[in-house]
Amino acid sequence: MFSNALKPLALLAVMLFSGFALANGGEIAPQAGNEADVVWQAIQQGAEGRTTSLSEHHPQLINSYDLGLLDLRNNWLSYGMFAALFGMIAVFIAFIAINGISKLSNGFSGKMVFRWSKTDVFLHWLAAVPCLLLILTGLVLLSGKFLIEPVFGTSAFAGMAGVSKLVHDYMAIPFMLGWIIISIKWAKNQIPAKYDIDWFMVVGGYINFGPFKGKHPHAGFANAGEKLFFWAFVLFGLVISVSGVILLFPNLVEPSRSLSMLALIAHGLAAIVLCAFSIVHIFMATVMSEGGVDCMVSGYCDENWAIQHHDLWFDEIKANGELKYMDK
């Protein structure tokens, strides 16, 4: 261990040695001033050293050309994730306070119509529960250093980040499993149709004032909003899954430094978009639509709910003799 008197000399020796090692053939010209500035300038200019590693960019000490992407993550994505989660929640709270929820025009019928199988209900929660945990832990990992640590302190944030990283890594597997099965199994009911345009024109009939009040647009098994969320889930879930595999298994995928950074940025961007869509989906299913949450709890929906929100689907199963009620 160096004494205080020897520390400056040791530091100077290290800097001089590093300067010679990075010189790349002795091209670094001597400069006046602090030797550390000379070394750092050389590194920024791409000076290389020697190593036994055979990986990409092995002689380069820093990856200076990806610093812009790092700034994008820190200065924009970290706040974007926070805004996507809490911003959308705030918007919906304000909307419900002004507009109210979408009630059933004829009330509950008491007759429950079969809509989702037990397998479908299980698949929904297989993706939904990990998705929620990934959003919350992702918020800590992406935004925590800038938005949580200043409030709760370094020690508290370190503990939250450690738990979040563990949960995030393990929840990625069931999320990807649910994503791939749902994307394939449910796609047939999510094909866009002409009447979906009319659904958007009246905002799905959820507005309780003005010319939109009392409008109940036509919809099949899935309405236009559900279709939009499904395809957003498929597309951005793909980006999240592919980039997540690169980040989870770097030794298997063997990415370059740039690919790893691009995966990190793509992962964050896709997560922000899917987070915003997920908040909309959750509010529409649980709060905005009276009786809507029953579908993914029991697999059955009230008959009046089916007629009001998915009339074309209800007419189809009734005409085909596929209408099935829950046994009492």
C-alpha positions, 0 to 999 in steps of 0.5 A: 500500500502506497504512502501519501507521498508516493501516491502522486509518483505512482499515478504519474508512472501509471499515466506515462506507461498508459500513454506509451501503451496506447501510442499505437506506433508512437504517433501521440505527440507530446503535449503540454499540460496534465499527462492524464489529459494526453492519455484521455485524448488519445483514448477518445481519438481511438488509440489502441493498446495490446491484449490477448483478447480476440473479441471485437474491438479488443484493443480499444479501451472505450467505445466512444462512438456509442456514447450518443446512444448512451445519452439517448438512454439516460436523457430520454428513455429513462424519462420516457418510461416514467411518462408512459406509465404515470402519464397514461395513468394520469390521463385516464384518471382525468378522463374518467373524472370528466367522462365517467365510465361506459355503462351497460345501456340495458344493465346486466342481464344475469346471463353469462355467455361463453367467450374465452376458454380456460386455456385462453384465460391462462395464456392471458395471465401468463403474459399479463402478470409478467408484463406488469412486473416487467414494466415496474422493474423496468421502470426501476432499472431504466429510470431509477438512477435519475428519478428514484435514487435522488428521492430515496437515496443510494442504498434504498435504490441499490436494493430496489435495483438488485431485486428488480434485475432478478425479477426482470430476468426471470419474468422475461421467460414466461412473458416471451412464452406467452407472447409467442403463443398468443401471437399465433393463437389469437391472430385469426380474430384480430384481422382488421375489418372495414367497420373498425374505422367506424369504431374509431370514428366514435371512439368505441362508444366510450364518450358520454357527451356530445355527438358521441353519446350513446353510440355503440359501433359494430364490432366482431369478436375483437373491437378495433381498439383490442385489435390495435393493442394486439398488433402493438403487443405482437410487434413491440413484443417481438422487439422486446423479446429479440433484444431481451435475448441478446441482453440476457444471453450475451455469451450465447448470442455473442453480440458486439459492443454496438449490437448490445447498445442497440439492443438496449435502446430498442428494448427501452423504446419498445418497452415504453410504447408497449407500456403505454398501450398496456395502461390503456388496455388495463383501464379499458378492460377493468375500469372504463367498460362495465362488466368487461373484466369478467371475460378474463376472470371466468371466460364468460361475459354478460349477454348485454355486454356482448350485445353492446360491445361485440354485437357482430360476434354475438349475432354470429355465434347465435346464428351458428348455434354456438351460443353457450351460457354458463351453467347456474 
